[in-house]
Amino acid sequence: MSDDRRPHKFSEGQGLNEDYDEFTLDPPELKIDPTKVDPVDSHVLTDLLDERNITQDDVDVQSLIDVGLSYMQINRFEEATEAFARAAQFAEDDSLDEQEAWVNKGAAHAQLEEFDEAIGAYQEALRIDEDSEHAASAHTNLAYALWEWGHTEDALEHAERAVEVDPRFPQAWYNRGFFLSERGLYEEAVNAYDNAIRLGERNVNILEEKALALEELGREEEAEEIMERAEEMREEAEREMVEEY
């Protein structure tokens, strides 16, 4: 597997309504800029919400999820876990909103390499519904977290389940290919990588993983072509980064 870590999939959210100020990223009532919060204080958002004694009826859960997603986008993962925990707490029991909050909470923990907590969050999301719009992400993320935790057998099981729930989810196919390669099932792995690529998962990592599987199958010429493509993609990304900065 490449040294570059694959991010866990989290939801895109619905965006904050301009007229809604209860849980925006920096509402006047909270007077907090997440980019300036001391990173060692991961309970700032939680403490401020507690001080306001907010009840479930007062909370727009999707807006609170968007707060967590905003933290994710600026790599403030500890604060994100707190926001998603609150979203799960205030969401209707066993609702899609609660499930989305748990999936995102797992993704935030995974970014912190807190895989035990991530696994627990994904399992809670799947307890709510194993076939919903968020279930494929939960299965995919759980598979990767289990692999990081050393439970490789269970990882493949959830990777398989992810593509069953949503066969058009490219990251699910990518993970399935990786875990199949880990078990020496290289032909099936290549097919899974091809599905992921067709569905839009085009990056250096997946090309390198596919090339390694092809090498194991003795298809060296194909593997070499794909590795060259991966190197071109990496060089292009480096050029864009230099131009940007």
Number of C-alpha atoms within 10 A of each C-alpha: 12 10 6 8 9 13 13 22 18 21 15 11 16 10 14 18 9 7 6 11 15 17 22 20 22 14 13 11 12 16 10 15 10 18 11 7 14 9 14 9 10 17 15 19 20 14 11 15 16 11 8 10 9 13 10 13 9 10 16 17 23 20 22 26 32 25 25 29 29 22 21 20 10 11 15 21 24 21 27 28 26 20 29 27 23 22 29 27 15 20 23 14 12 14 14 19 18 26 30 27 34 30 32 35 32 34 33 33 23 23 19 16 14 15 22 15 18 27 24 18 25 28 19 18 29 22 12 17 15 17 14 15 14 24 25 28 30 32 28 29 32 31 30 29 28 20 17 15 15 11 13 17 13 14 25 26 15 23 29 22 21 29 23 14 19 18 16 17 20 22 28 33 28 28 28 30 30 26 24 21 21 15 12 14 16 22 15 15 26 23 16 23 27 21 21 24 18 12 15 13 20 16 13 19 19 24 24 21 23 26 24 22 27 21 16 16 15 11 13 15 12 13 22 16 13 21 19 14 16 20 15 13 16 15 12 12 13 12 11 11 10 9 8 7 5
